[in-house]
Amino acid sequence: MRYSYRQVGICICLAALLGMLAVSIAGTEAGVVTGRMHAAGSELADVPVLNYHKIDYLQHALSLSPEEFDKQMAYLKSNGYHTISPDQLMAYLNHGKRLPDKPIMITFDDGYLDNYNHAYPIMKKYGFTATIFLVTGLVGTDERFMTWEQVRQMQQEGFVFGSHTVNHVALDKVSMEQAKTELVESRRVLKEQTGQTARYFAYPTGAYNLQIEELVRQAGYRAAFTIRYGQVGPNSDPYAMERIPLFKSEVSFRSFLIRLNGAPVIERLGLIRN
């Protein structure tokens, strides 16, 4: 099932009071998690995966100011969070491999230049890394996006790069052949430019269905991320994994707290997971 930003917003509004309660109960401790049973019988906790786009001063819903982003990263650091890679996340989900205390995965979609100019130095300050899903056709060709040299520099610092297609097309709006080309070609370019095989994908506009999921799997990706609000756990579809989208608002930091702390609450109530 695919969820629109509007549907996600409705769920979050319905759960806002519950999220605030979670923050209140947690005090300065964030990231309440829901226990799940791994196939091997050991209990696994769900993991939050944050979803950002732009870190700049544009008056746009997808833009957070560097100061706001810094405030959010400082909160995660002071509350004991540790960033993880998608490889770590999948090893945990599939094999129960241990994660650091309070794991969190931070992702960016598109690969805007401000990810390098603003987000990168802020994350380095707090010892964090992220996974960035690149629109490969725009990297190095559009001044709004990073260059491949910048991508390789961040990669050396532990940042992971995945695919967001070649042209940022909604895969459910094009032919299956074109969708396959977008998936395969972006993966090829990432290998050529970074020397590493891209194992992870994020759906542009959040658009996917079972056919698209199968194409992603056939193209060689190990997992894929949606914009569906929630945490990732053993019950998650590896080719439709949940994230916590973060947006600009008049109360961006409070919204960040509600979304981060509210996800496990509304999942526990069965309002998100199928």
C-alpha positions, 0 to 999 in steps of 0.5 A: 500500500502507498501512502501520500504525504497528506495521508501521512500528515493526517496520521501524524495529526491524529497521533500528535497528542500521543506523540507529545505524551511519549516525549513527556514520558521519555523526558530527555530520552527519545526514540521509544521503540517497539519490541518485535520477535526476530525469526530466530526467536530473539526480540528486535526493536524497531529502528527510526529512519529519518528522511530529509531533503534540503538543508538551506534557507529556501521557504519550501516545505522540504527545506530546513535551515542549517540552524534547525538541522544543527538543533536536531542533530544536537538533540540526537547526540545529547540523547545518545543516538548513534547513526547506522548504515543501511548495511548495519540495518539489514544485518540486524533485521536479517541476522539479529546482528547487534547495533549500537545503543539507540540506533538511528539511520539518517537519509537524504533524498536527491543529492542537493548541493546543500547536503554537502555545504550545510548538512555534511559539516554539521553531521561531522561535528556530531560524529554522524553519517548519513545515506544519500539517495542520488538522482544520478542524472543531476549530479555534476550536471546541475549546479543545484546538486553535488558533484561526483568529487564531493560525493566521493569525499563524503563517501571516504568519511563514511557516508553511503550513497544509493539510487534515486533513479537517473531522472527522478521519475515516478516509477509507477507513471512510466512503462516497466521498461523505462522504470527498469532503465532508470533503476539499472542505469543509475546503479551503473553510474553509481558504481562507475563514479564511486567504485562501490555497488549501490545496494539501496534505493529510495522511490522518487515521490514515494511512488511504488507498487508490487511490480515496481518492488520486483523491478527494484529487486531484479535490478540488484538492490538489497532494499528500498525506502518509501516515504511511508511514516513509521519505523523499520522493524522485522515486519517491514517489507525490505522493498518498502521500508518506512521512514520518518519524513521531516519538513519545514514548519513554524515549529520544526523542532517540535514537529521533529520531536513529535514525529520521532517519538510518535512513530512507535506510539502509533505503530503500537496502536496499529495505525500504520503497519499493515 
